[in-house]
Amino acid sequence: MIRTPRAPGRRTAAAVALACALTATAQTPVRAEPEPTTLTEVRDRIERLYHHAEAATDKYNAAGEKVTAKKKRLRGLDAQVTATETRLTRLTSLAGATARAQYRDGGLPAEAQFVLTSDPERALDNASVARQAQQATQRVLTALAETRGKLEKQRASAEDELRELRSERKKRAAHRKTIEKRIAAAEATEARLSEEQRLRLAALEREKAAETHAKWEKTGVLDKADRAEGAEGAEGAGSEENSAGRRAIAYATRQLGKPYVWGAEGPDTFDCSGLTSQAWLDAGVAIPRTSQEQWRLLHRVPVEDMRPGDLIIYNSDATHVSLYIGDGKMIHAPRPGRYVTVAPAGSMPILGVVRPDA
């Protein structure tokens, strides 16, 4: 039976309701695991499901970028193939015309024409013209062979790109199914709780976030970051250097209250990396779409040196990202069922910090 902290007279009924909700959810489990027996365990299960969904979302977004890149590459190859086919047609026609011209002249070598002619001077002229014709013909045939070879390579490349495109589409579809399965399981669990239990669950989430942030704050790293931020602002020049970061924050601030939707990058809904990538794009800096690629490719800075506009990457697998706004706070799109919001910067396990405009 589920144990929840409430008045003894209502404990049994509420516990039974929660147990029924979890039993219903367990009919479509993501993986076999022990059933939660407390609301804290329910919270932990929901967090795990959303974390797995977020990891799959990053893969889904990355696959989407690859699909877009493959489509662009394929369009470019198709244009190249079309242009090469046109050139091949022209060269084939020219080679045929050259062959017909040689046939009309009898196909005699220039030396033979010189011996047989009664006008040696004219024969020399004819020999020079014939040599030029032969050289031109050879150039046409060489160009024709090279163009055919180039066309074959372009077609092979296009076929490879098409196969890879189909593969990426399959991967993306698989990631989509994983995301939907994880989110559905988490939402079903949460939706079947009583109103009182949902409120308590939200309180538990806030308590855990506050506790995690407090532990991080006790390390003193935030004091160092705040001092660095204050020194930068006092110097004036640093503030100018960070103008793009300020614009990114302004963009993210305008999105407060908009719902989280996985795979979304605005303008009405966002996932975590969709928000950060669009915020920095609005500031004039294009950055990778996913949190994992942001962590992999952007310039890393020590946490104690972070400044407003930097991106904080969370979890050991870099599956979440937020925009640091200063004073120990960040803006992020938390998860399905939540909205773009301001939260303590250390409310989740921090992997590191990256600076898009470094």
C-alpha positions in Angstrom: 0.0 0.0 0.0 1.2 3.6 -0.8 2.2 5.7 2.2 1.5 9.4 1.9 1.8 12.0 4.7 -1.9 13.0 5.5 -4.6 12.6 8.1 -5.1 9.0 9.3 -8.8 9.1 8.4 -8.1 9.7 4.7 -4.9 7.7 4.3 -6.3 4.4 3.2 -8.6 5.7 0.5 -5.9 8.0 -1.0 -3.4 5.2 -0.9 -5.8 2.8 -2.7 -6.4 5.4 -5.4 -2.7 5.9 -6.0 -2.1 2.1 -6.1 -4.9 1.7 -8.7 -3.4 4.5 -10.8 0.0 2.9 -10.7 -1.5 -0.5 -11.5 -3.3 0.9 -14.6 0.0 2.6 -15.7 1.9 -0.7 -15.3 -0.2 -2.3 -18.1 2.0 -0.6 -20.6 5.4 -0.5 -18.8 8.5 0.9 -20.4 10.6 -1.7 -18.6 10.0 -4.0 -15.7 10.7 -2.4 -12.3 9.3 -2.6 -8.8 6.1 -0.7 -8.3 6.5 2.5 -6.2 5.1 2.4 -2.7 5.4 6.1 -1.7 4.7 9.4 -3.4 8.5 10.0 -3.4 9.0 6.8 -5.4 6.3 7.9 -7.7 8.1 11.2 -8.2 11.4 9.3 -8.9 9.7 7.1 -11.5 8.1 10.1 -13.3 11.5 11.8 -13.3 13.2 8.7 -14.8 10.6 8.4 -17.5 10.9 12.1 -18.4 14.7 11.8 -18.4 14.6 8.9 -20.8 12.1 10.9 -22.9 14.5 13.9 -22.9 17.4 11.7 -24.0 15.3 10.3 -26.8 14.2 13.8 -27.7 17.8 14.8 -28.2 18.3 11.8 -30.5 15.1 12.7 -32.3 16.2 16.3 -32.8 19.7 15.2 -34.0 18.1 12.7 -36.4 15.9 15.5 -37.7 19.0 17.7 -38.3 20.6 14.8 -40.2 17.5 14.3 -42.3 17.4 18.0 -43.2 21.1 17.9 -44.1 20.7 14.8 -46.2 17.7 16.3 -48.1 19.8 19.4 -48.8 22.8 17.2 -50.0 20.5 15.1 -52.1 19.0 18.2 -53.8 22.5 19.4 -54.5 23.5 16.1 -56.0 20.3 15.9 -58.1 21.2 19.3 -59.5 24.7 18.2 -60.3 23.4 15.0 -62.0 21.0 17.1 -64.1 23.8 19.5 -65.2 26.1 16.6 -66.0 23.5 14.8 -68.0 22.9 18.0 -70.0 26.6 18.3 -70.7 26.8 14.6 -71.6 24.0 15.0 -74.1 25.8 18.0 -75.7 29.2 16.1 -75.9 27.5 13.0 -77.3 25.9 15.1 -80.1 29.2 16.9 -80.8 31.1 13.6 -80.9 28.6 12.3 -83.4 28.8 15.4 -85.6 32.6 15.1 -85.6 32.5 11.5 -86.6 30.1 12.2 -89.5 32.4 15.0 -90.7 35.4 12.7 -90.8 33.3 10.1 -92.6 32.4 12.7 -95.3 36.1 13.5 -95.8 36.7 9.8 -96.6 38.4 9.1 -93.4 41.9 9.4 -95.1 44.8 10.3 -92.9 46.4 13.7 -93.6 49.6 12.0 -94.9 47.7 10.1 -97.5 45.8 13.2 -98.7 49.2 15.0 -99.1 50.6 12.2 -101.3 47.6 11.9 -103.5 46.8 15.6 -104.1 48.0 17.5 -107.2 48.3 20.7 -105.0 51.0 20.2 -102.2 50.4 23.6 -100.7 46.7 22.9 -100.3 47.5 19.5 -99.0 49.6 21.0 -96.2 46.8 23.3 -95.3 44.4 20.3 -95.3 46.9 18.4 -93.1 47.0 21.1 -90.6 43.2 21.4 -90.5 42.9 17.6 -90.2 45.3 17.5 -87.3 43.3 20.2 -85.5 40.1 18.3 -86.2 41.6 15.1 -84.9 42.8 16.9 -81.8 39.4 18.5 -81.3 37.8 15.1 -81.7 40.1 13.5 -79.2 39.3 16.3 -76.7 35.6 15.8 -77.2 35.9 12.0 -76.7 38.1 12.5 -73.6 35.6 15.0 -72.1 32.8 12.6 -72.9 34.5 9.8 -71.1 35.3 12.0 -68.1 31.7 13.3 -67.9 30.3 9.8 -68.1 32.6 8.8 -65.2 31.6 11.9 -63.2 27.9 11.2 -63.8 28.3 7.6 -62.5 30.0 8.8 -59.3 27.3 11.5 -58.8 24.5 9.0 -59.2 26.3 6.6 -56.8 26.6 9.4 -54.3 23.0 10.3 -54.6 22.0 6.7 -54.1 24.1 6.5 -51.0 22.6 9.7 -49.6 19.1 8.4 -50.3 19.8 5.2 -48.4 21.3 7.2 -45.5 18.2 9.5 -45.6 15.9 6.6 -45.4 17.9 5.1 -42.5 17.8 8.5 -40.6 14.1 8.7 -41.1 13.7 5.2 -39.6 15.9 6.1 -36.6 13.9 9.3 -36.1 10.6 7.4 -36.2 12.0 4.9 -33.6 13.1 7.8 -31.3 9.6 9.3 -31.7 8.0 6.1 -30.6 10.3 5.9 -27.6 9.5 9.5 -26.6 5.8 9.1 -26.9 5.9 5.9 -24.9 7.9 7.4 -22.1 5.8 10.6 -21.9 2.6 8.6 -22.1 3.6 6.4 -19.2 4.7 9.5 -17.1 1.6 11.5 -17.9 -0.7 8.5 -17.2 0.8 8.0 -13.8 0.5 11.6 -12.9 -3.0 12.1 -14.3 -4.4 9.3 -12.3 -3.3 10.8 -9.0 -5.8 12.7 -6.9 -5.6 16.5 -6.9 -4.1 16.5 -3.4 -1.5 13.9 -4.5 -0.6 16.0 -7.6 -0.1 19.1 -5.4 2.0 17.1 -3.0 4.0 15.7 -6.0 4.7 19.2 -7.3 5.8 20.2 -3.8 8.2 17.3 -3.6 9.6 18.3 -7.0 10.2 21.8 -5.7 11.7 20.5 -2.5 14.1 18.3 -4.4 15.1 21.1 -6.7 15.7 23.5 -3.8 17.7 20.9 -2.0 19.9 20.2 -5.0 20.5 23.9 -5.6 21.3 24.5 -1.9 24.0 21.8 -2.0 25.5 23.3 -5.1 25.4 26.8 -3.6 27.2 25.5 -0.5 30.2 24.7 -2.7 30.9 28.4 -3.1 31.0 28.2 -6.9 28.0 30.5 -7.2 29.7 33.2 -5.1 32.7 33.1 -7.5 30.4 33.3 -10.5 28.5 36.3 -9.0 31.8 38.1 -8.3 33.0 37.5 -11.8 29.6 38.8 -13.2 29.8 41.9 -11.0 33.4 42.7 -12.1 32.4 42.3 -15.7 29.5 44.7 -15.4 31.6 47.3 -13.5 34.3 47.3 -16.3 31.8 48.3 -18.9 33.7 46.7 -21.8 32.7 43.3 -20.6 29.1 44.2 -20.7 29.5 45.2 -24.4 31.2 41.9 -25.1 28.3 40.1 -23.5 25.6 42.0 -25.5 24.7 38.9 -27.4 24.1 37.0 -24.2 21.9 39.8 -22.9 19.9 39.6 -26.2 19.5 35.8 -25.8 18.2 36.3 -22.2 15.7 39.0 -23.5 14.4 36.5 -26.1 14.1 33.7 -23.5 12.4 36.0 -21.1 9.7 36.8 -23.7 9.0 33.0 -23.9 8.1 32.6 -20.2 4.9 30.8 -19.7 5.0 29.0 -23.0 4.5 25.2 -22.8 7.2 22.5 -23.2 6.6 20.3 -26.2 9.3 17.8 -27.2 11.0 18.6 -30.5 9.6 22.1 -30.6 11.7 25.2 -31.2 9.1 28.0 -31.1 7.5 30.2 -31.6 4.7 29.0 -29.4 6.2 25.9 -27.8 9.7 24.8 -26.9 11.8 21.9 -25.7 14.9 22.7 -23.6 17.4 23.0 -26.4 14.9 24.4 -28.8 14.6 27.4 -26.4 18.4 27.9 -26.0 19.2 27.5 -29.7 16.5 30.0 -30.7 17.4 32.4 -28.0 21.0 32.6 -29.3 19.9 32.6 -32.9 17.8 35.7 -32.1 21.0 37.2 -30.7 22.7 36.6 -34.0 24.6 33.4 -33.1 23.7 30.0 -34.7 24.4 27.1 -32.3 23.7 23.4 -32.4 20.1 22.3 -32.0 20.5 19.6 -29.3 21.9 19.9 -25.7 24.3 17.1 -26.4 25.8 18.8 -29.4 25.8 22.2 -27.6 27.9 20.5 -24.9 30.1 18.8 -27.4 30.8 21.6 -29.8 30.5 24.9 -27.9 33.3 26.5 -25.9 33.4 25.3 -22.3 34.0 27.6 -19.4 34.5 26.9 -15.7 31.2 27.0 -13.8 32.7 29.7 -11.5 33.4 31.9 -14.5 29.9 31.6 -16.1 28.1 34.8 -17.0 24.5 35.7 -18.1 23.7 34.2 -21.4 25.9 31.1 -20.9 24.3 27.7 -21.3 24.2 25.3 -18.3 24.3 21.6 -19.3 22.7 19.1 -17.0 23.0 15.4 -16.3 25.9 13.1 -17.0 24.5 12.5 -20.5 23.9 16.2 -21.3 20.2 15.7 -21.8 19.0 19.1 -20.5 20.1 22.7 -20.9 19.2 26.1 -19.6 20.1 29.7 -20.1 21.9 31.3 -17.1 20.4 34.8 -16.4 22.6 35.7 -13.4 22.1 35.8 -9.6 22.0 32.0 -9.4 19.0 31.7 -11.7 18.3 30.3 -15.1 15.5 30.1 -17.7 14.6 26.7 -19.1 11.8 24.6 -20.6 11.6 21.9 -17.9 9.5 18.9 -19.3 6.1 17.9 -20.7 3.3 19.4 -18.7 5.5 22.3 -17.6 6.1 25.8 -19.0 9.2 27.9 -19.8 10.1 29.3 -16.4 12.8 30.8 -14.2 14.4 28.4 -11.7 17.4 28.1 -9.5 20.5 27.3 -11.7 21.6 24.4 -9.5 18.3 22.6 -9.2 19.6 19.7 -11.3 22.9 18.0 -11.5 25.2 20.3 -13.5 27.5 18.7 -16.1 29.2 22.0 -17.1 28.8 25.4 -18.8 29.3 26.5 -22.4 29.6 29.9 -24.0 28.1 30.2 -27.5 29.8 33.4 -28.5 33.3 32.6 -27.2 
